[in-house]
Amino acid sequence: MRVTGELVHAEREGLDAARAEGEGAGALPRHWPLLLVGAAVVPGTLLFLVGRWGDAPAVEAWRTVCLAVTVQALPFLLLGTALSGAINAFVPERVFRRMLPRRPLLAVPVAGVAGVVLPGCECASVPVANSLIGRGVTPAAAFAFLLSAPAINPVVLTATAIAFPGNPAMVLARLLASLATAVAMGWLWLRFGRSEWLRPAVRHTGHQDGHSRWDEFRAGFQHDFLHAGGFLVLGAMAAATFNVGVPRSVLATFTGTPWLAVLFLAALAVLLAVCSEADAFLAASLTGFPPVARLAFMVVGPMVDLKLIALQAGTFGRAFAVRFSAATLVVAVACSALIGGALL
């Protein structure tokens, strides 16, 4: 009897499991009519309400600025993530060891000067710097490259020369101030940086035997682009909020005092988050501000802005992004004031 009862109990459990499996595989949910009506009505209602609210001029302006910042930076983010994936899959680690001096103190300025080879913006330099660290490059050198690449590449310098025609001193001042800031930040990381501040994103680095290099390139590119793209959108939304929320009359308050103008345009560069290929034209339009203040705008922007801080936080960790961005802002303003005061 006991055996028979156990068999009956087991048979019932098997039937219940089969019934549950059948319901999960092909049966409709219990309240499927309500779910169907909700799926048909709720999205349309939300779209209607958002559409009516979105007709307000301020909302339209916010949407335009947010989309402009994102679209402007997206091609360079694609370039940077593609380059990062290529470095990860195709470039052997020994190449970086040969290119950079073994002593970190010398590797920092070499990496800073090497930033001239990447014609992209700050969105592209973050995934590349992360890939370099993963390939064995000292973080100080990678950070010097991260800061210099979007500020001293030929595209940015050419755009600056076009925005400031007949003023080669502005181009030279931007080159020197940006390079000095990048190298100084690399050396500061060597002296004061701590490994616990840095939380690089966990990802495969380098080619593994038996794996396809193209598959590794695709995996690295997909990971970096999806990971960085979300933080790019968050930074663009914050920049758009500032653009819409701050009245233009506030700008006129800071043009009279030189040091106040420098600080204001440096803060404005952080908040506007303009791509480095376009910031020179915006700086040239700020004719009421002194040249040193406009130089600070162009030096700070590619190194510290809302979308870049968001990208750094998502890639290296929030503890790193807060400390590194604050220190970079101070060094960039100081270098801009010293070099701009001497050349402009």
Disulfide bonds with the S-S distance in Angstrom:
none
